[in-house]
């Protein structure tokens, strides 16, 4: 249920300090700046399918320095979205000054409500 669909009477029944969950459609992407350096940024999606401007949050990264891997319950590549149980992400960072040095960070996480 979207918050816009909740009535004031329903909201009045929620106790102060109650837990709630929210979701926001977010697109994470690597993009080049005017100097050709790549940065990581995020865009928020709205209910009409429009996206906000990219908001940078990390960088610079190497070209192609952002990678997502979608895995199934057996640890292999998921063949379709419903089979995804774990998401892996790797970021290859790059120093600002020449000579450019790179470093790679990798992490993965299981989906909270994903299939087992």
N, C-alpha and C positions, 0 to 999 in steps of 0.2 A: 504494500500500500504506500502510495506517495504521500508526503506530508501535505501536499495541496488537496488531497482527498480526505483529510482528517477534519472532522468538525470541531468547533470550539468546545462543545460538550464532551467529546471524546478526549480532547487534550486536558480538560479540567480533571479527568479521572486519573491522570498520570501523577504519581507521587514525586515530590521533590527528591532529586538524587537518583531517580530510577535509571537503569541502564537502557541504552538504545543503540541502534546500529544505523549507520547511514552509508550510502554508496555514492560515488561520483565517477562518472565515466571519464577516464583520463588517458590521454595518449602520450606516451613517453617516446621521444625521438632524438636522434643525433642530427644536428643541422650545422651547415657551415656559416661562419660570419663573413664580413666583407673582406677580411684578410686571408680567408681560406682555412682558418682554424675551425675545428669541429667542437661543438658544445652539446651537452645534454639539456633538453628542455622538456617541459610538460605543457599540454593543452587540455583544457576542460571542455567536455561536450555538454550541450544542453538538450532538452527534450525535443527540439526541432531539428536535430542533426547538425547544428552549426558548432564550430570550434572556436575557442578563444585564441588570442595571439599566443605564440610560444613564449613561455616564461623560463629563462635559463636557470639551471640550478647547479650545474657542475661542468668542469672542463678546464682546460681543453682535453679532448680525447683524440685518439688516433682515428684516421679515416676508417670507417667500418668498425669502430671501437665499441659499439653497443650490440649485443647479441642476446636474443631470448631463445630458449629451447623448451619445447613443450613435451613432457614425458608422460607415458602411460603407467599403469600399476606395475608392469614388469620392468620398468626402467628404460624401455625403448622409446623411440620417437612416437608420439601419439599420432594416429592416422586421421583423427577427426576431433573436433572440440569437446565432445562429450566424454572422450577417453582420457582427457588431461587430468592427471592427479598431482603433478609436480611441475613447477616452472623453474628453470634455471636461467640465470642472467650472468653475463660477463661484461665487464667494462675494461677497455684498454685505455688507460690514461696516458697522457703525453706531457712532457715538461713544456714550459712556455718558451724557453730560450733554446737556441741552437747550441750545440748539437742536440737534437731532440732525443730524449730517452723515453722509453715506454715502460709501463708496468701493468699487470693484469690482475683484476680482482674478480673472483667468481663466487657465486652463492646460489642456493636453491631453496625453495620453500614448497611445502605441501599445501594444497588447497584446503581450506578449512571445511568447506561443505562439498568437497569433490568426491567422486566415486572412490571406493576402496579397492 
